[in-house]
Amino acid sequence: MQLKCTTDRDEMWCGDSGELGKDIMVFTVVVSGDCDVSFGGDSDTPGAAATLESIGHVGAEENKIIGKEVSEFVQKELGIHPDRFFMSIYDIKGFNIVKGAITH
């Protein structure tokens, strides 16, 4: 998995290049780095939260790869240690996604 991301001050929008079988146009990760988070009672150290939504191609084994790659990217680009990073991964049905006025 190779993440191709664009950054906008506090957020990164990421897509997958294909290792997990997803086209970059239908695989999105949003990382919010400028948020108040508390891990283990520590709210002073920077943290980040992310949401990944995909139509399929996520699961127990895929999520291990995704989690590792996104965590490493967040550490490299935002300087946030993986212990301070939380990500939720959702496998959603195509009919629940609307893009360009159509469902997928």
N, CA, C and O atoms as a Tinker XYZ file with bonds, in Angstrom:
   416  protein
     1  N      0.849000   -1.176000    0.000000    73     2
     2  CA     0.000000    0.000000    0.000000    64     1     3
     3  C      0.890000    1.233000    0.000000    63     2     4     5
     4  O      1.808000    1.347000    0.812000    81     3
     5  N      0.621000    2.130000   -0.891000    73     3     6
     6  CA     1.367000    3.379000   -0.925000    64     5     7
     7  C      0.364000    4.503000   -0.837000    63     6     8     9
     8  O     -0.491000    4.651000   -1.711000    81     7
     9  N      0.463000    5.296000    0.210000    73     7    10
    10  CA    -0.479000    6.393000    0.372000    64     9    11
    11  C     -0.034000    7.593000   -0.444000    63    10    12    13
    12  O      1.126000    8.003000   -0.402000    81    11
    13  N     -0.971000    8.137000   -1.177000    73    11    14
    14  CA    -0.743000    9.383000   -1.884000    64    13    15
    15  C     -1.677000   10.391000   -1.224000    63    14    16    17
    16  O     -2.898000   10.273000   -1.334000    81    15
    17  N     -1.122000   11.359000   -0.556000    73    15    18
    18  CA    -1.954000   12.265000    0.229000    64    17    19
    19  C     -1.656000   13.714000   -0.103000    63    18    20    21
    20  O     -0.544000   14.077000   -0.486000    81    19
    21  N     -2.679000   14.520000    0.056000    73    19    22
    22  CA    -2.496000   15.954000   -0.017000    64    21    23
    23  C     -2.768000   16.493000    1.376000    63    22    24    25
    24  O     -3.651000   16.004000    2.079000    81    23
    25  N     -2.014000   17.491000    1.765000    73    23    26
    26  CA    -2.198000   18.043000    3.096000    64    25    27
    27  C     -2.800000   19.433000    2.998000    63    26    28    29
    28  O     -2.509000   20.196000    2.077000    81    27
    29  N     -3.622000   19.733000    3.943000    73    27    30
    30  CA    -4.247000   21.047000    4.072000    64    29    31
    31  C     -4.183000   21.396000    5.549000    63    30    32    33
    32  O     -5.010000   20.932000    6.334000    81    31
    33  N     -3.237000   22.185000    5.922000    73    31    34
    34  CA    -2.956000   22.620000    7.283000    64    33    35
    35  C     -3.161000   21.552000    8.340000    63    34    36    37
    36  O     -2.189000   21.091000    8.938000    81    35
    37  N     -4.388000   21.148000    8.586000    73    35    38
    38  CA    -4.646000   20.228000    9.689000    64    37    39
    39  C     -5.231000   18.890000    9.258000    63    38    40    41
    40  O     -5.499000   18.035000   10.102000    81    39
    41  N     -5.432000   18.700000    7.969000    73    39    42
    42  CA    -6.029000   17.450000    7.527000    64    41    43
    43  C     -5.242000   16.869000    6.368000    63    42    44    45
    44  O     -4.592000   17.594000    5.616000    81    43
    45  N     -5.307000   15.559000    6.234000    73    43    46
    46  CA    -4.716000   14.879000    5.097000    64    45    47
    47  C     -5.794000   14.018000    4.466000    63    46    48    49
    48  O     -6.533000   13.324000    5.163000    81    47
    49  N     -5.880000   14.065000    3.163000    73    47    50
    50  CA    -6.815000   13.231000    2.415000    64    49    51
    51  C     -5.973000   12.214000    1.676000    63    50    52    53
    52  O     -5.103000   12.589000    0.890000    81    51
    53  N     -6.208000   10.959000    1.905000    73    51    54
    54  CA    -5.315000    9.915000    1.396000    64    53    55
    55  C     -6.076000    8.910000    0.550000    63    54    56    57
    56  O     -7.259000    8.647000    0.767000    81    55
    57  N     -5.365000    8.358000   -0.417000    73    55    58
    58  CA    -5.932000    7.305000   -1.243000    64    57    59
    59  C     -4.949000    6.171000   -1.410000    63    58    60    61
    60  O     -3.741000    6.355000   -1.264000    81    59
    61  N     -5.463000    5.017000   -1.712000    73    59    62
    62  CA    -4.644000    3.820000   -1.880000    64    61    63
    63  C     -4.230000    3.670000   -3.334000    63    62    64    65
    64  O     -5.018000    3.939000   -4.241000    81    63
    65  N     -2.994000    3.242000   -3.553000    73    63    66
    66  CA    -2.502000    3.098000   -4.919000    64    65    67
    67  C     -2.810000    1.736000   -5.525000    63    66    68    69
    68  O     -2.509000    1.511000   -6.697000    81    67
    69  N     -3.384000    0.844000   -4.782000    73    67    70
    70  CA    -3.828000   -0.388000   -5.409000    64    69    71
    71  C     -3.473000   -1.695000   -4.741000    63    70    72    73
    72  O     -4.076000   -2.709000   -5.094000    81    71
    73  N     -2.538000   -1.758000   -3.799000    73    71    74
    74  CA    -2.152000   -3.037000   -3.203000    64    73    75
    75  C     -3.346000   -3.767000   -2.601000    63    74    76    77
    76  O     -3.398000   -4.997000   -2.607000    81    75
    77  N     -4.297000   -3.011000   -2.085000    73    75    78
    78  CA    -5.470000   -3.639000   -1.484000    64    77    79
    79  C     -6.606000   -3.807000   -2.489000    63    78    80    81
    80  O     -7.716000   -4.182000   -2.112000    81    79
    81  N     -6.338000   -3.533000   -3.758000    73    79    82
    82  CA    -7.351000   -3.743000   -4.778000    64    81    83
    83  C     -8.354000   -2.623000   -4.910000    63    82    84    85
    84  O     -9.432000   -2.819000   -5.470000    81    83
    85  N     -8.022000   -1.459000   -4.408000    73    83    86
    86  CA    -8.947000   -0.327000   -4.484000    64    85    87
    87  C     -8.392000    0.741000   -5.408000    63    86    88    89
    88  O     -7.199000    1.045000   -5.383000    81    87
    89  N     -9.262000    1.298000   -6.215000    73    87    90
    90  CA    -8.919000    2.438000   -7.051000    64    89    91
    91  C     -8.809000    3.672000   -6.158000    63    90    92    93
    92  O     -9.592000    3.830000   -5.221000    81    91
    93  N     -7.856000    4.534000   -6.437000    73    91    94
    94  CA    -7.635000    5.717000   -5.609000    64    93    95
    95  C     -8.880000    6.595000   -5.520000    63    94    96    97
    96  O     -9.028000    7.355000   -4.563000    81    95
    97  N     -9.774000    6.505000   -6.497000    73    95    98
    98  CA   -10.976000    7.337000   -6.503000    64    97    99
    99  C    -12.049000    6.843000   -5.533000    63    98   100   101
   100  O    -12.997000    7.577000   -5.256000    81    99
   101  N    -11.928000    5.621000   -5.008000    73    99   102
   102  CA   -12.975000    5.099000   -4.123000    64   101   103
   103  C    -12.441000    4.676000   -2.761000    63   102   104   105
   104  O    -13.086000    3.906000   -2.048000    81   103
   105  N    -11.290000    5.166000   -2.408000    73   103   106
   106  CA   -10.673000    4.804000   -1.130000    64   105   107
   107  C    -10.200000    6.096000   -0.483000    63   106   108   109
   108  O     -9.321000    6.767000   -1.025000    81   107
   109  N    -10.750000    6.449000    0.638000    73   107   110
   110  CA   -10.450000    7.740000    1.250000    64   109   111
   111  C    -10.110000    7.585000    2.720000    63   110   112   113
   112  O    -10.758000    6.833000    3.448000    81   111
   113  N     -9.081000    8.311000    3.145000    73   111   114
   114  CA    -8.738000    8.417000    4.554000    64   113   115
   115  C     -8.677000    9.898000    4.877000    63   114   116   117
   116  O     -8.030000   10.659000    4.158000    81   115
   117  N     -9.335000   10.319000    5.941000    73   115   118
   118  CA    -9.241000   11.692000    6.406000    64   117   119
   119  C     -8.602000   11.660000    7.787000    63   118   120   121
   120  O     -9.116000   11.018000    8.703000    81   119
   121  N     -7.471000   12.359000    7.932000    73   119   122
   122  CA    -6.766000   12.433000    9.200000    64   121   123
   123  C     -6.895000   13.856000    9.717000    63   122   124   125
   124  O     -6.480000   14.799000    9.044000    81   123
   125  N     -7.457000   14.021000   10.890000    73   123   126
   126  CA    -7.549000   15.335000   11.516000    64   125   127
   127  C     -6.477000   15.426000   12.585000    63   126   128   129
   128  O     -6.555000   14.756000   13.615000    81   127
   129  N     -5.482000   16.253000   12.339000    73   127   130
   130  CA    -4.364000   16.373000   13.265000    64   129   131
   131  C     -4.522000   17.475000   14.277000    63   130   132   133
   132  O     -3.808000   17.501000   15.279000    81   131
   133  N     -5.437000   18.383000   14.039000    73   131   134
   134  CA    -5.612000   19.514000   14.937000    64   133   135
   135  C     -6.886000   19.315000   15.755000    63   134   136   137
   136  O     -7.853000   20.065000   15.621000    81   135
   137  N     -6.863000   18.287000   16.606000    73   135   138
   138  CA    -8.037000   18.012000   17.419000    64   137   139
   139  C     -7.600000   17.763000   18.858000    63   138   140   141
   140  O     -6.492000   17.296000   19.121000    81   139
   141  N     -8.484000   18.083000   19.761000    73   139   142
   142  CA    -8.212000   17.839000   21.173000    64   141   143
   143  C     -8.495000   16.371000   21.469000    63   142   144   145
   144  O     -9.639000   15.922000   21.398000    81   143
   145  N     -7.443000   15.630000   21.801000    73   143   146
   146  CA    -7.599000   14.222000   22.138000    64   145   147
   147  C     -6.882000   13.941000   23.452000    63   146   148   149
   148  O     -5.904000   14.600000   23.803000    81   147
   149  N     -7.386000   12.965000   24.152000    73   147   150
   150  CA    -6.760000   12.549000   25.392000    64   149   151
   151  C     -6.571000   11.043000   25.344000    63   150   152   153
   152  O     -7.538000   10.288000   25.242000    81   151
   153  N     -5.324000   10.616000   25.418000    73   151   154
   154  CA    -4.990000    9.201000   25.474000    64   153   155
   155  C     -4.327000    8.935000   26.815000    63   154   156   157
   156  O     -3.322000    9.564000   27.145000    81   155
   157  N     -4.867000    8.029000   27.575000    73   155   158
   158  CA    -4.303000    7.699000   28.879000    64   157   159
   159  C     -4.247000    8.895000   29.820000    63   158   160   161
   160  O     -3.361000    8.975000   30.671000    81   159
   161  N     -5.187000    9.824000   29.675000    73   159   162
   162  CA    -5.234000   11.002000   30.537000    64   161   163
   163  C     -4.312000   12.127000   30.092000    63   162   164   165
   164  O     -4.304000   13.187000   30.719000    81   163
   165  N     -3.526000   11.931000   29.022000    73   163   166
   166  CA    -2.605000   12.948000   28.518000    64   165   167
   167  C     -3.259000   13.704000   27.371000    63   166   168   169
   168  O     -3.441000   13.161000   26.281000    81   167
   169  N     -3.610000   14.966000   27.626000    73   167   170
   170  CA    -4.197000   15.785000   26.576000    64   169   171
   171  C     -3.236000   16.878000   26.117000    63   170   172   173
   172  O     -3.613000   17.735000   25.317000    81   171
   173  N     -1.995000   16.857000   26.615000    73   171   174
   174  CA    -1.012000   17.879000   26.248000    64   173   175
   175  C     -0.181000   17.484000   25.029000    63   174   176   177
   176  O      0.236000   18.351000   24.261000    81   175
   177  N      0.061000   16.196000   24.843000    73   175   178
   178  CA     0.860000   15.720000   23.723000    64   177   179
   179  C     -0.014000   15.675000   22.470000    63   178   180   181
   180  O     -1.156000   15.221000   22.542000    81   179
   181  N      0.498000   16.140000   21.312000    73   179   182
   182  CA    -0.310000   16.124000   20.087000    64   181   183
   183  C     -0.809000   14.725000   19.744000    63   182   184   185
   184  O     -0.126000   13.724000   19.960000    81   183
   185  N     -2.013000   14.692000   19.207000    73   183   186
   186  CA    -2.618000   13.443000   18.792000    64   185   187
   187  C     -3.412000   13.650000   17.516000    63   186   188   189
   188  O     -3.587000   14.781000   17.060000    81   187
   189  N     -3.884000   12.577000   16.951000    73   187   190
   190  CA    -4.682000   12.658000   15.730000    64   189   191
   191  C     -5.696000   11.533000   15.716000    63   190   192   193
   192  O     -5.513000   10.491000   16.345000    81   191
   193  N     -6.769000   11.772000   14.984000    73   191   194
   194  CA    -7.799000   10.770000   14.784000    64   193   195
   195  C     -8.091000   10.693000   13.293000    63   194   196   197
   196  O     -8.000000   11.694000   12.582000    81   195
   197  N     -8.443000    9.498000   12.823000    73   195   198
   198  CA    -8.726000    9.301000   11.404000    64   197   199
   199  C     -9.942000    8.424000   11.230000    63   198   200   201
   200  O    -10.283000    7.616000   12.093000    81   199
   201  N    -10.583000    8.601000   10.103000    73   199   202
   202  CA   -11.677000    7.740000    9.685000    64   201   203
   203  C    -11.370000    7.252000    8.282000    63   202   204   205
   204  O    -11.050000    8.045000    7.396000    81   203
   205  N    -11.467000    5.956000    8.085000    73   203   206
   206  CA   -11.290000    5.367000    6.767000    64   205   207
   207  C    -12.587000    4.687000    6.391000    63   206   208   209
   208  O    -13.121000    3.882000    7.154000    81   207
   209  N    -13.092000    5.010000    5.219000    73   207   210
   210  CA   -14.298000    4.377000    4.708000    64   209   211
   211  C    -13.985000    3.753000    3.365000    63   210   212   213
   212  O    -13.364000    4.385000    2.510000    81   211
   213  N    -14.413000    2.516000    3.175000    73   211   214
   214  CA   -14.128000    1.805000    1.936000    64   213   215
   215  C    -15.297000    0.910000    1.577000    63   214   216   217
   216  O    -15.960000    0.349000    2.450000    81   215
   217  N    -15.543000    0.782000    0.275000    73   215   218
   218  CA   -16.522000   -0.178000   -0.207000    64   217   219
   219  C    -15.751000   -1.478000   -0.401000    63   218   220   221
   220  O    -15.152000   -1.712000   -1.451000    81   219
   221  N    -15.776000   -2.316000    0.626000    73   219   222
   222  CA   -15.046000   -3.573000    0.589000    64   221   223
   223  C    -13.550000   -3.382000    0.752000    63   222   224   225
   224  O    -13.072000   -2.277000    1.007000    81   223
   225  N    -12.822000   -4.473000    0.602000    73   223   226
   226  CA   -11.355000   -4.501000    0.686000    64   225   227
   227  C    -10.812000   -4.046000    2.034000    63   226   228   229
   228  O     -9.678000   -3.576000    2.120000    81   227
   229  N    -11.605000   -4.181000    3.078000    73   227   230
   230  CA   -11.123000   -3.993000    4.443000    64   229   231
   231  C    -11.547000   -5.227000    5.226000    63   230   232   233
   232  O    -12.539000   -5.878000    4.896000    81   231
   233  N    -10.797000   -5.532000    6.247000    73   231   234
   234  CA   -11.075000   -6.707000    7.059000    64   233   235
   235  C     -9.896000   -6.941000    7.977000    63   234   236   237
   236  O     -8.979000   -6.122000    8.030000    81   235
   237  N     -9.907000   -8.027000    8.689000    73   235   238
   238  CA    -8.889000   -8.288000    9.707000    64   237   239
   239  C     -7.469000   -8.175000    9.163000    63   238   240   241
   240  O     -6.646000   -7.479000    9.758000    81   239
   241  N     -7.161000   -8.827000    8.067000    73   239   242
   242  CA    -5.791000   -8.796000    7.533000    64   241   243
   243  C     -5.486000   -7.479000    6.830000    63   242   244   245
   244  O     -4.405000   -6.918000    7.010000    81   243
   245  N     -6.431000   -6.980000    6.030000    73   243   246
   246  CA    -6.231000   -5.716000    5.324000    64   245   247
   247  C     -6.042000   -4.560000    6.298000    63   246   248   249
   248  O     -5.224000   -3.671000    6.065000    81   247
   249  N     -6.798000   -4.577000    7.384000    73   247   250
   250  CA    -6.728000   -3.485000    8.354000    64   249   251
   251  C     -5.375000   -3.416000    9.060000    63   250   252   253
   252  O     -4.946000   -2.341000    9.479000    81   251
   253  N     -4.705000   -4.561000    9.192000    73   251   254
   254  CA    -3.354000   -4.551000    9.764000    64   253   255
   255  C     -2.410000   -3.761000    8.868000    63   254   256   257
   256  O     -1.605000   -2.964000    9.351000    81   255
   257  N     -2.513000   -3.985000    7.559000    73   255   258
   258  CA    -1.677000   -3.260000    6.597000    64   257   259
   259  C     -2.040000   -1.783000    6.592000    63   258   260   261
   260  O     -1.167000   -0.918000    6.662000    81   259
   261  N     -3.333000   -1.503000    6.507000    73   259   262
   262  CA    -3.807000   -0.116000    6.473000    64   261   263
   263  C     -3.367000    0.621000    7.730000    63   262   264   265
   264  O     -2.822000    1.721000    7.641000    81   263
   265  N     -3.595000    0.031000    8.900000    73   263   266
   266  CA    -3.238000    0.672000   10.169000    64   265   267
   267  C     -1.765000    0.990000   10.266000    63   266   268   269
   268  O     -1.383000    2.075000   10.706000    81   267
   269  N     -0.938000    0.046000    9.857000    73   267   270
   270  CA     0.516000    0.247000    9.898000    64   269   271
   271  C      0.936000    1.384000    8.970000    63   270   272   273
   272  O      1.681000    2.278000    9.370000    81   271
   273  N      0.453000    1.343000    7.724000    73   271   274
   274  CA     0.846000    2.348000    6.737000    64   273   275
   275  C      0.359000    3.749000    7.108000    63   274   276   277
   276  O      1.118000    4.715000    7.022000    81   275
   277  N     -0.894000    3.858000    7.516000    73   275   278
   278  CA    -1.423000    5.178000    7.868000    64   277   279
   279  C     -0.736000    5.709000    9.122000    63   278   280   281
   280  O     -0.411000    6.894000    9.187000    81   279
   281  N     -0.510000    4.855000   10.115000    73   279   282
   282  CA     0.183000    5.281000   11.337000    64   281   283
   283  C      1.591000    5.781000   11.032000    63   282   284   285
   284  O      2.018000    6.803000   11.570000    81   283
   285  N      2.312000    5.064000   10.170000    73   283   286
   286  CA     3.658000    5.497000    9.796000    64   285   287
   287  C      3.622000    6.823000    9.047000    63   286   288   289
   288  O      4.479000    7.682000    9.255000    81   287
   289  N      2.631000    6.989000    8.175000    73   287   290
   290  CA     2.490000    8.228000    7.421000    64   289   291
   291  C      2.202000    9.408000    8.354000    63   290   292   293
   292  O      2.797000   10.477000    8.213000    81   291
   293  N      1.289000    9.208000    9.303000    73   291   294
   294  CA     0.939000   10.261000   10.256000    64   293   295
   295  C      2.155000   10.634000   11.104000    63   294   296   297
   296  O      2.368000   11.810000   11.398000    81   295
   297  N      2.945000    9.646000   11.493000    73   295   298
   298  CA     4.138000    9.944000   12.277000    64   297   299
   299  C      5.143000   10.747000   11.445000    63   298   300   301
   300  O      5.717000   11.723000   11.928000    81   299
   301  N      5.347000   10.335000   10.204000    73   299   302
   302  CA     6.310000   11.018000    9.337000    64   301   303
   303  C      5.859000   12.437000    8.984000    63   302   304   305
   304  O      6.648000   13.378000    9.072000    81   303
   305  N      4.597000   12.595000    8.587000    73   303   306
   306  CA     4.112000   13.882000    8.084000    64   305   307
   307  C      3.678000   14.853000    9.178000    63   306   308   309
   308  O      3.853000   16.063000    9.035000    81   307
   309  N      3.112000   14.332000   10.269000    73   307   310
   310  CA     2.605000   15.204000   11.332000    64   309   311
   311  C      3.427000   15.132000   12.609000    63   310   312   313
   312  O      3.236000   15.939000   13.519000    81   311
   313  N      4.347000   14.164000   12.685000    73   311   314
   314  CA     5.160000   14.022000   13.889000    64   313   315
   315  C      4.377000   13.473000   15.066000    63   314   316   317
   316  O      4.759000   13.684000   16.217000    81   315
   317  N      3.292000   12.777000   14.795000    73   315   318
   318  CA     2.450000   12.215000   15.853000    64   317   319
   319  C      2.771000   10.733000   16.002000    63   318   320   321
   320  O      2.632000    9.953000   15.060000    81   319
   321  N      3.200000   10.363000   17.196000    73   319   322
   322  CA     3.570000    8.976000   17.486000    64   321   323
   323  C      2.353000    8.066000   17.341000    63   322   324   325
   324  O      1.243000    8.472000   17.684000    81   323
   325  N      2.539000    6.851000   16.843000    73   323   326
   326  CA     1.413000    5.921000   16.692000    64   325   327
   327  C      0.605000    5.696000   17.969000    63   326   328   329
   328  O     -0.591000    5.415000   17.891000    81   327
   329  N      1.226000    5.814000   19.135000    73   327   330
   330  CA     0.487000    5.671000   20.388000    64   329   331
   331  C     -0.515000    6.796000   20.610000    63   330   332   333
   332  O     -1.408000    6.683000   21.449000    81   331
   333  N     -0.363000    7.885000   19.851000    73   331   334
   334  CA    -1.248000    9.050000   19.984000    64   333   335
   335  C     -2.182000    9.178000   18.785000    63   334   336   337
   336  O     -2.741000   10.246000   18.535000    81   335
   337  N     -2.347000    8.089000   18.051000    73   335   338
   338  CA    -3.143000    8.092000   16.831000    64   337   339
   339  C     -4.224000    7.027000   16.915000    63   338   340   341
   340  O     -3.958000    5.883000   17.283000    81   339
   341  N     -5.451000    7.417000   16.569000    73   339   342
   342  CA    -6.609000    6.522000   16.619000    64   341   343
   343  C     -7.295000    6.551000   15.257000    63   342   344   345
   344  O     -7.512000    7.624000   14.693000    81   343
   345  N     -7.634000    5.382000   14.729000    73   343   346
   346  CA    -8.315000    5.327000   13.441000    64   345   347
   347  C     -9.463000    4.333000   13.488000    63   346   348   349
   348  O     -9.322000    3.221000   13.997000    81   347
   349  N    -10.596000    4.748000   12.952000    73   347   350
   350  CA   -11.758000    3.871000   12.786000    64   349   351
   351  C    -11.842000    3.484000   11.317000    63   350   352   353
   352  O    -11.673000    4.328000   10.436000    81   351
   353  N    -12.101000    2.217000   11.055000    73   351   354
   354  CA   -12.198000    1.713000    9.683000    64   353   355
   355  C    -13.607000    1.164000    9.476000    63   354   356   357
   356  O    -14.089000    0.345000   10.257000    81   355
   357  N    -14.255000    1.628000    8.413000    73   355   358
   358  CA   -15.620000    1.223000    8.124000    64   357   359
   359  C    -15.716000    0.606000    6.738000    63   358   360   361
   360  O    -15.252000    1.190000    5.759000    81   359
   361  N    -16.315000   -0.567000    6.657000    73   359   362
   362  CA   -16.635000   -1.210000    5.388000    64   361   363
   363  C    -18.086000   -0.857000    5.087000    63   362   364   365
   364  O    -18.999000   -1.322000    5.769000    81   363
   365  N    -18.292000   -0.040000    4.074000    73   363   366
   366  CA   -19.646000    0.437000    3.802000    64   365   367
   367  C    -20.154000   -0.101000    2.466000    63   366   368   369
   368  O    -19.374000   -0.400000    1.562000    81   367
   369  N    -21.436000   -0.213000    2.366000    73   367   370
   370  CA   -22.051000   -0.715000    1.147000    64   369   371
   371  C    -22.108000    0.406000    0.106000    63   370   372   373
   372  O    -22.351000    1.567000    0.435000    81   371
   373  N    -21.879000    0.035000   -1.148000    73   371   374
   374  CA   -21.838000    1.015000   -2.230000    64   373   375
   375  C    -23.077000    1.871000   -2.331000    63   374   376   377
   376  O    -22.984000    3.047000   -2.684000    81   375
   377  N    -24.247000    1.309000   -2.028000    73   375   378
   378  CA   -25.466000    2.109000   -2.144000    64   377   379
   379  C    -25.573000    3.184000   -1.064000    63   378   380   381
   380  O    -26.459000    4.036000   -1.125000    81   379
   381  N    -24.668000    3.149000   -0.067000    73   379   382
   382  CA   -24.646000    4.185000    0.963000    64   381   383
   383  C    -23.665000    5.313000    0.642000    63   382   384   385
   384  O    -23.491000    6.227000    1.448000    81   383
   385  N    -23.032000    5.257000   -0.513000    73   383   386
   386  CA   -22.084000    6.280000   -0.941000    64   385   387
   387  C    -22.637000    6.986000   -2.166000    63   386   388   389
   388  O    -23.017000    6.340000   -3.142000    81   387
   389  N    -22.683000    8.297000   -2.116000    73   387   390
   390  CA   -23.118000    9.085000   -3.259000    64   389   391
   391  C    -21.949000    9.960000   -3.697000    63   390   392   393
   392  O    -21.395000   10.720000   -2.903000    81   391
   393  N    -21.585000    9.843000   -4.964000    73   391   394
   394  CA   -20.544000   10.681000   -5.548000    64   393   395
   395  C    -20.992000   11.021000   -6.960000    63   394   396   397
   396  O    -21.362000   10.137000   -7.732000    81   395
   397  N    -20.956000   12.295000   -7.289000    73   395   398
   398  CA   -21.408000   12.696000   -8.607000    64   397   399
   399  C    -22.894000   12.428000   -8.822000    63   398   400   401
   400  O    -23.329000   12.143000   -9.938000    81   399
   401  N    -23.657000   12.521000   -7.752000    73   399   402
   402  CA   -25.107000   12.357000   -7.764000    64   401   403
   403  C    -25.573000   10.925000   -8.013000    63   402   404   405
   404  O    -26.754000   10.701000   -8.277000    81   403
   405  N    -24.655000    9.944000   -7.933000    73   403   406
   406  CA   -25.040000    8.549000   -8.090000    64   405   407
   407  C    -24.470000    7.726000   -6.943000    63   406   408   409
   408  O    -23.482000    8.116000   -6.321000    81   407
   409  N    -25.098000    6.587000   -6.665000    73   407   410
   410  CA   -24.567000    5.667000   -5.666000    64   409   411
   411  C    -23.640000    4.686000   -6.361000    63   410   412   413
   412  O    -23.677000    4.538000   -7.582000    81   411
   413  N    -22.805000    4.017000   -5.568000    73   411   414
   414  CA   -21.824000    3.090000   -6.149000    64   413   415
   415  C    -22.170000    1.679000   -5.803000    63   414   416
   416  O    -21.462000    0.755000   -6.201000    81   415
